[in-house]
Amino acid sequence: MNIKNKFGRLVTNIANLVTNGLAQGEIDRTGAEKIVTSGMPELLRRAAADGAVLLENDGVLPLRENTKIALFGVTGYESHYVGYGSGGDVNNPYAVSFSQGIENCDRLSLDAELAGKYKNWLEKNPINHGFWAHWPFYFPEMPLDIQSVKSARDSADVAVVVIGRSSGEDRDCKLKKGSWFIADDEDAMLRNVTAEFDRVILLLNIGGIMDMSILEKYKEKLGAVMIVWQGGMESGNAAADLLCGNVNPSGRLTDTIAKRYEDYPSSANFGGDDFNEYKEDIYVGYRYFETFAKEKVLYPFGYGIGYTDFELEMLKAEKTDGGFEFRVKVKNIGNADGREVVQLYLRKPCGKLGNPEMCLVSFGKTETLKGGEAEELELSADMYQLSSYDEQASAYIIEKGRYEFFVGKNVRDCKSVYTFEQENDEIFSRCMQAAAPIEKFDVIKAEEKDGKRVAESRTVRPREYSLKDRIP
């Protein structure tokens, strides 16, 4: 361990002593606090596996039985289990790393020589988890010589590379390497591994989205890419279940992954020390990209693939007294067992208020279906979801026009299943101004021009009430 790392760990130890140990792993739980409730490990393991999102797979996954894995990346041996911060500093009774999960799996094995090198290096260079508000963004990589990579190539069947990022309170990504961007040592690791191995799987042990341009850079070299998130104390066992096919990936993206940071609508206004303007207004995430910037998307909202495929059949789509009801038959038309997520989207008229192109209004997930099995899912939407907030009138309005429902597997892969015509503008509910901005500023608003929604702007309505008069 070099002088800088030794000093950093000394500062961390002193800080954690003073703050009563506010960093992961700094408090040793004893006695009753280490009791693991019956059934809890199985539940956590399945939840972590079910939430993983498979982004790419050229057939390398699932791994066949008795596959030997060369596991690269420090995070593969000391993983990010949860985020840091008030809710993240959970002193768990145990935690299973990715390397331990692979070792626990009777269908997979770990390249012992490579694993030994990582474990020895970590003993001499232990991870410095930092202290309150000074947690690391990522864990620095072990220097990887090309001979070690070649030796692992000759011994193992496939390479699994793990890249991780911390998350949590005060851990928003910074626009620098080792945070939003891939670090130089991570890039070197990927470059060396993809140069020697024909089959490479990338696991992303992250709590939020990072720069995904690495996937474009190494696209021809990566056989599979999966976001395994931060799955808690059963993370490693869950990852092994996914790799060997005991569990079919069925998680879906809750974010839109854009090609560049600058493509996100908040990028120009986020990060100010004194003041930030919320210029994207309702156009957050997929609402912005699907309305104005489809070409800037790398992976769309709701996206995720698996080891099998599903066929969707609409059985019912109708209006009811309180809204709309839909019934979808989901059939597994592949060979592997798996679950599917069915998503219901609504396209509102652009109208005077300016609505996004698509809005998610409901979704459902099947149980595990074997090949040939089917399940029916019920989805619904109420009339409130047709309404839009009119800032000037302080009311939710269902605007006149055509409302169209779509059912599918993500925001890009969905089909029109029902349309509804609203004949007149209708006030759904009246409100009153609350938490309105003090100053005027401009925000994005959609306007329809030549049948297409384009980004214009409007000025927000500032506060017109006195808190002194409103609060007795």
C-alpha positions in Angstrom: 0.0 0.0 0.0 1.5 3.4 -1.0 1.9 6.4 1.3 -1.1 8.2 -0.1 -3.4 5.2 0.5 -2.0 4.6 4.0 -2.7 8.2 4.9 -6.2 8.0 3.5 -7.0 4.9 5.5 -5.6 6.5 8.7 -7.9 9.6 8.1 -10.8 7.3 7.5 -10.2 5.3 10.7 -10.0 8.4 12.8 -13.1 9.9 11.2 -15.1 6.7 11.8 -13.9 6.5 15.4 -15.1 10.1 16.0 -18.4 9.6 14.1 -19.1 6.2 15.6 -18.4 4.4 12.4 -20.6 5.9 9.7 -19.2 3.8 6.8 -20.0 0.4 5.5 -18.6 -2.4 7.5 -17.2 -0.2 10.3 -19.6 -1.4 13.0 -19.4 -5.0 14.0 -22.8 -6.4 14.7 -23.0 -9.0 17.4 -25.5 -11.4 19.1 -29.1 -11.1 18.1 -28.4 -8.4 15.4 -26.7 -11.1 13.3 -29.7 -13.4 13.3 -30.9 -14.0 9.7 -34.7 -14.4 9.5 -35.8 -17.6 7.9 -36.5 -17.2 4.2 -34.8 -13.8 4.0 -31.7 -14.9 2.0 -33.9 -16.6 -0.6 -36.1 -13.6 -0.9 -33.2 -11.1 -1.2 -31.5 -13.4 -3.7 -34.5 -13.6 -5.9 -35.2 -9.9 -5.7 -31.7 -9.0 -6.7 -31.8 -11.4 -9.7 -35.3 -10.3 -10.8 -34.2 -6.7 -10.9 -31.1 -7.2 -13.1 -31.3 -5.7 -16.6 -29.7 -7.6 -19.5 -28.8 -5.0 -22.2 -26.9 -7.1 -24.7 -26.4 -10.9 -25.3 -25.1 -12.5 -28.5 -25.7 -16.0 -27.2 -22.9 -16.2 -24.6 -25.5 -16.2 -21.8 -26.6 -18.3 -20.0 -23.3 -20.1 -19.4 -23.3 -23.8 -19.9 -22.7 -26.1 -17.0 -19.1 -26.5 -15.7 -18.0 -23.2 -17.3 -14.8 -21.8 -15.7 -14.9 -18.0 -15.3 -12.0 -15.6 -15.2 -13.3 -12.9 -13.0 -11.7 -9.5 -13.6 -12.3 -6.3 -11.6 -11.8 -5.4 -8.0 -15.5 -5.0 -7.6 -16.0 -8.6 -8.4 -14.2 -9.5 -5.2 -15.4 -6.6 -3.0 -18.7 -5.5 -4.4 -21.0 -2.5 -4.0 -23.8 -4.1 -2.0 -25.9 -0.9 -1.2 -25.5 2.8 -1.4 -23.7 5.0 1.1 -25.5 7.5 3.3 -28.2 7.7 6.0 -30.3 4.9 4.5 -27.3 3.1 2.9 -25.1 2.4 5.8 -26.7 -0.9 6.7 -24.5 -3.1 8.8 -25.5 -6.4 7.2 -24.9 -9.7 9.0 -23.1 -11.0 5.8 -22.6 -10.0 2.2 -21.8 -12.3 -0.8 -19.4 -10.9 -3.4 -19.6 -11.9 -7.0 -16.6 -14.1 -6.6 -18.1 -15.9 -3.7 -21.4 -16.3 -5.6 -19.6 -18.0 -8.5 -17.8 -20.3 -6.0 -21.1 -21.1 -4.4 -22.7 -22.1 -7.7 -22.4 -25.8 -8.5 -22.7 -25.1 -12.2 -19.8 -22.7 -12.4 -16.2 -22.5 -11.3 -13.8 -19.7 -10.7 -10.2 -19.4 -12.1 -8.4 -19.9 -8.9 -5.0 -18.4 -10.0 -6.5 -15.1 -11.1 -8.8 -14.9 -8.1 -5.8 -15.5 -5.9 -4.0 -12.5 -7.4 -7.0 -10.2 -6.8 -7.4 -11.5 -3.2 -3.7 -11.0 -2.4 -3.7 -7.6 -3.9 -6.8 -6.6 -1.9 -5.1 -7.8 1.3 -2.2 -5.5 0.7 -4.4 -2.7 -0.7 -7.7 -2.8 1.2 -10.6 -0.7 -0.1 -10.9 2.6 1.7 -14.6 3.2 2.1 -14.0 6.7 3.4 -16.2 8.4 5.9 -19.4 10.5 6.0 -19.7 12.5 2.7 -16.2 11.4 1.6 -17.0 7.9 0.2 -15.2 6.7 -2.9 -17.0 6.9 -6.2 -15.3 3.7 -7.4 -12.7 1.2 -6.2 -9.3 1.6 -8.0 -8.3 -1.4 -10.1 -5.5 -3.8 -9.5 -2.7 -3.2 -12.1 -3.3 -5.9 -14.7 -0.3 -7.2 -16.6 -1.0 -8.8 -20.0 0.6 -12.1 -19.0 -2.0 -12.5 -16.2 -4.7 -12.0 -18.8 -3.2 -14.5 -21.2 -2.7 -17.0 -18.4 -6.4 -16.6 -17.5 -7.4 -16.9 -21.1 -5.6 -20.3 -21.4 -7.2 -21.6 -18.2 -10.8 -20.3 -18.3 -13.7 -20.6 -20.7 -15.0 -17.0 -20.5 -14.1 -13.7 -18.9 -16.5 -11.8 -16.7 -15.5 -8.2 -16.1 -17.2 -6.2 -13.2 -17.2 -2.4 -13.1 -18.8 -0.7 -10.1 -19.8 2.7 -8.9 -20.9 3.8 -5.4 -24.2 5.6 -5.0 -26.2 7.2 -2.2 -26.4 10.4 -0.3 -23.9 13.0 -1.7 -22.8 10.5 -4.3 -24.3 12.1 -7.4 -21.8 11.4 -10.3 -19.3 14.0 -11.1 -18.2 14.6 -14.7 -14.9 13.0 -14.3 -13.2 9.6 -14.8 -13.9 7.1 -12.1 -17.3 8.6 -11.5 -19.6 9.3 -14.5 -16.9 8.3 -17.0 -14.9 5.1 -17.0 -11.6 5.4 -15.2 -8.3 4.9 -17.0 -7.5 1.7 -15.1 -11.0 0.3 -15.9 -10.5 1.2 -19.6 -7.1 -0.6 -19.6 -8.6 -3.6 -18.0 -11.4 -3.8 -20.6 -8.9 -3.2 -23.4 -6.6 -6.0 -22.2 -9.3 -8.5 -21.5 -11.2 -8.0 -24.8 -8.0 -8.3 -26.7 -7.3 -11.8 -25.4 -10.7 -13.3 -24.7 -13.2 -14.2 -27.5 -16.1 -14.3 -25.0 -16.4 -11.4 -22.5 -19.3 -10.6 -20.2 -19.6 -7.1 -18.6 -21.5 -6.8 -15.3 -22.3 -3.3 -14.1 -22.5 -3.1 -10.3 -24.0 0.3 -10.1 -26.8 2.2 -8.3 -27.5 4.6 -11.1 -26.7 5.3 -14.7 -23.1 6.1 -15.7 -21.6 6.9 -19.1 -22.5 4.1 -21.4 -20.4 5.1 -24.4 -18.0 2.3 -23.3 -20.6 -0.1 -24.6 -20.3 1.5 -28.0 -16.5 1.5 -27.8 -16.3 -2.2 -27.0 -19.6 -3.3 -28.6 -17.9 -5.8 -31.0 -15.8 -7.2 -28.2 -18.5 -7.8 -25.5 -20.7 -10.9 -25.7 -23.1 -9.8 -23.0 -23.8 -6.7 -20.9 -25.9 -6.8 -17.7 -26.7 -4.2 -15.1 -26.8 -6.1 -11.8 -27.3 -2.9 -9.7 -26.5 -3.1 -6.0 -28.4 -6.1 -4.9 -27.8 -6.2 -1.2 -26.2 -9.0 0.8 -27.2 -11.7 -1.7 -25.7 -9.8 -4.7 -23.1 -12.5 -5.6 -25.4 -15.5 -5.4 -28.0 -13.6 -7.5 -25.4 -12.7 -10.1 -24.3 -16.4 -10.3 -28.0 -17.4 -10.7 -28.2 -15.1 -13.7 -24.9 -16.2 -15.3 -25.7 -19.9 -15.2 -29.4 -19.5 -16.2 -31.0 -20.6 -12.9 -32.8 -17.2 -13.2 -33.8 -15.5 -16.4 -33.1 -11.7 -16.3 -36.4 -9.9 -16.2 -35.6 -6.4 -14.9 -36.4 -3.4 -17.1 -34.8 0.0 -17.3 -36.3 2.7 -15.1 -34.1 5.2 -16.9 -33.5 6.2 -20.5 -29.8 5.6 -21.3 -28.7 8.4 -23.5 -25.6 8.4 -25.7 -23.9 11.4 -24.0 -24.4 13.2 -20.7 -25.1 16.4 -22.7 -28.1 14.7 -24.2 -30.0 14.7 -20.9 -32.3 17.8 -20.7 -31.1 18.7 -17.1 -27.4 18.6 -18.0 -27.2 22.3 -18.8 -28.9 23.4 -15.6 -27.7 20.9 -13.0 -24.9 21.3 -10.5 -25.0 25.0 -9.7 -23.6 25.9 -6.3 -26.2 28.6 -5.5 -29.1 28.1 -7.9 -30.6 25.6 -10.4 -33.5 26.1 -12.8 -35.7 23.2 -13.4 -36.1 23.9 -17.1 -37.1 20.4 -18.2 -40.4 20.8 -16.3 -42.5 17.6 -16.9 -40.1 16.4 -19.6 -38.0 14.2 -17.3 -36.4 11.1 -18.7 -38.2 9.2 -21.4 -40.9 11.9 -21.6 -38.3 14.2 -23.1 -36.5 11.7 -25.3 -39.6 10.1 -26.8 -41.0 13.6 -27.5 -38.0 15.5 -28.8 -34.8 13.4 -29.1 -35.4 9.8 -30.0 -32.1 9.7 -31.9 -30.1 10.5 -28.8 -31.1 7.2 -27.0 -28.8 4.3 -26.5 -31.3 2.1 -24.6 -35.0 3.2 -24.2 -37.1 3.4 -21.0 -38.5 0.0 -20.0 -35.9 -1.9 -22.1 -34.5 -5.3 -21.1 -34.0 -8.7 -22.7 -33.7 -12.3 -21.4 -32.9 -15.8 -22.3 -36.4 -16.5 -23.8 -39.0 -14.6 -25.7 -42.7 -13.8 -25.1 -45.7 -13.3 -27.3 -48.4 -10.7 -26.2 -52.0 -11.1 -27.2 -54.7 -8.5 -26.3 -57.8 -10.1 -24.8 -59.7 -7.0 -23.7 -59.4 -3.2 -24.1 -62.4 -1.2 -23.0 -63.6 1.9 -21.3 -65.3 1.6 -17.9 -67.1 4.0 -15.6 -63.9 5.0 -13.8 -61.3 4.6 -16.6 -60.0 1.8 -18.9 -59.3 -1.9 -18.4 -57.0 -4.1 -20.4 -56.3 -7.9 -20.3 -53.1 -9.3 -21.9 -52.2 -12.9 -22.5 -48.5 -13.5 -22.2 -47.1 -16.7 -23.6 -43.5 -17.9 -23.3 -42.6 -19.0 -26.9 -39.0 -19.8 -26.0 -37.3 -22.8 -24.3 -36.1 -21.2 -21.1 -38.2 -20.4 -18.0 -38.7 -16.7 -17.5 -40.8 -13.8 -16.5 -42.1 -10.9 -18.7 -43.0 -7.3 -17.9 -46.0 -5.9 -19.8 -46.1 -2.1 -20.0 -49.1 0.2 -20.8 -48.5 3.6 -22.3 -50.7 6.5 -23.1 -50.3 9.1 -25.8 -52.2 12.3 -25.0 -53.0 15.0 -27.5 -50.4 17.7 -27.4 -53.1 20.2 -26.7 -52.7 23.7 -25.4 -50.9 22.5 -22.3 -48.2 20.6 -24.2 -48.1 16.9 -23.4 -45.3 14.4 -23.8 -45.4 11.8 -26.6 -45.7 8.9 -24.2 -46.5 8.3 -20.6 -46.3 5.0 -18.7 -49.7 4.5 -16.9 -49.4 0.9 -15.7 -47.4 -2.3 -15.9 -47.5 -5.9 -14.7 -45.1 -8.8 -14.4 -45.9 -12.5 -14.9 -44.9 -15.3 -12.6 -42.2 -17.6 -14.0 -43.5 -19.3 -17.1 -42.0 -22.4 -18.7 -41.8 -22.7 -22.5 -45.3 -22.9 -23.9 -47.0 -21.7 -20.7 -49.1 -18.5 -20.7 -50.5 -16.1 -18.1 -53.1 -13.3 -18.3 -52.3 -9.9 -16.8 -54.8 -7.2 -15.9 -53.8 -3.6 -16.5 -55.9 -0.4 -15.9 -55.8 3.3 -16.1 -58.1 5.8 -14.5 -59.4 9.1 -15.9 -57.0 11.1 -13.7 -54.2 9.7 -15.9 -55.7 11.4 -18.9 -55.6 14.8 -17.2 -52.8 17.4 -17.3 -52.1 20.2 -14.8 -53.0 23.7 -16.0 -50.8 26.0 -14.1 -52.7 29.1 -15.0 -56.1 27.6 -13.8 -54.7 25.6 -10.9 -56.6 22.6 -12.1 -56.2 19.2 -13.7 -57.7 19.3 -17.2 -58.7 16.5 -19.6 -58.1 18.3 -22.9 -60.2 17.7 -26.0 -58.6 15.3 -28.5 -57.5 11.7 -29.2 -56.1 9.5 -26.4 -54.3 6.4 -27.5 -53.2 3.4 -25.4 -50.2 1.2 -26.3 -49.2 -2.2 -24.8 -45.7 -3.7 -25.2 -42.3 -4.6 -23.8 -40.8 -1.1 -23.6 -41.6 2.5 -24.7 -40.2 1.8 -28.2 -41.6 -1.8 -28.6 -45.3 -1.3 -28.1 -48.5 -1.4 -30.2 -51.7 0.7 -30.3 -54.5 -1.2 -28.6 -57.2 1.3 -27.9 -58.2 4.9 -28.7 -60.6 7.3 -27.0 -61.9 10.6 -28.1 -62.5 13.4 -25.6 -65.0 15.7 -27.1 -64.5 18.8 -24.9 -62.1 20.2 -22.4 -63.1 18.9 -18.9 -62.0 20.0 -15.5 -61.0 16.8 -13.6 -60.1 18.5 -10.3 -59.4 22.0 -9.0 -56.4 22.8 -6.8 -54.7 25.9 -5.3 -51.3 27.3 -5.7 -48.7 25.7 -3.4 -44.9 25.7 -3.5 -45.0 27.9 -6.6 -41.7 29.5 -7.7 -40.9 32.9 -6.4 -39.3 34.2 -9.6 -40.3 33.7 -13.2 -38.2 31.5 -15.5 -38.7 29.6 -18.7 -39.3 25.9 -19.0 -39.8 23.5 -21.9 -43.2 23.1 -23.5 -44.3 21.0 -26.4 -46.0 22.6 -29.4 -47.4 20.7 -32.3 -46.1 21.8 -35.7 -46.8 19.9 -38.9 -48.0 16.9 -37.0 -44.8 16.7 -34.8 -44.2 17.9 -31.3 -41.3 20.3 -31.0 -39.7 21.9 -28.0 -40.7 25.5 -27.3 -40.8 27.3 -24.0 -43.2 28.9 -21.6 -42.8 31.1 -18.6 -43.9 29.6 -15.2 -46.5 31.2 -13.1 -44.8 32.6 -10.0 -46.2 32.6 -6.5 -49.3 34.8 -6.1 -50.1 34.2 -2.5 -48.6 35.2 0.9 -47.5 32.4 3.2 -48.1 34.9 6.0 -51.8 35.2 5.1 -52.2 31.5 4.4 -50.6 30.2 7.5 -52.4 31.4 10.8 
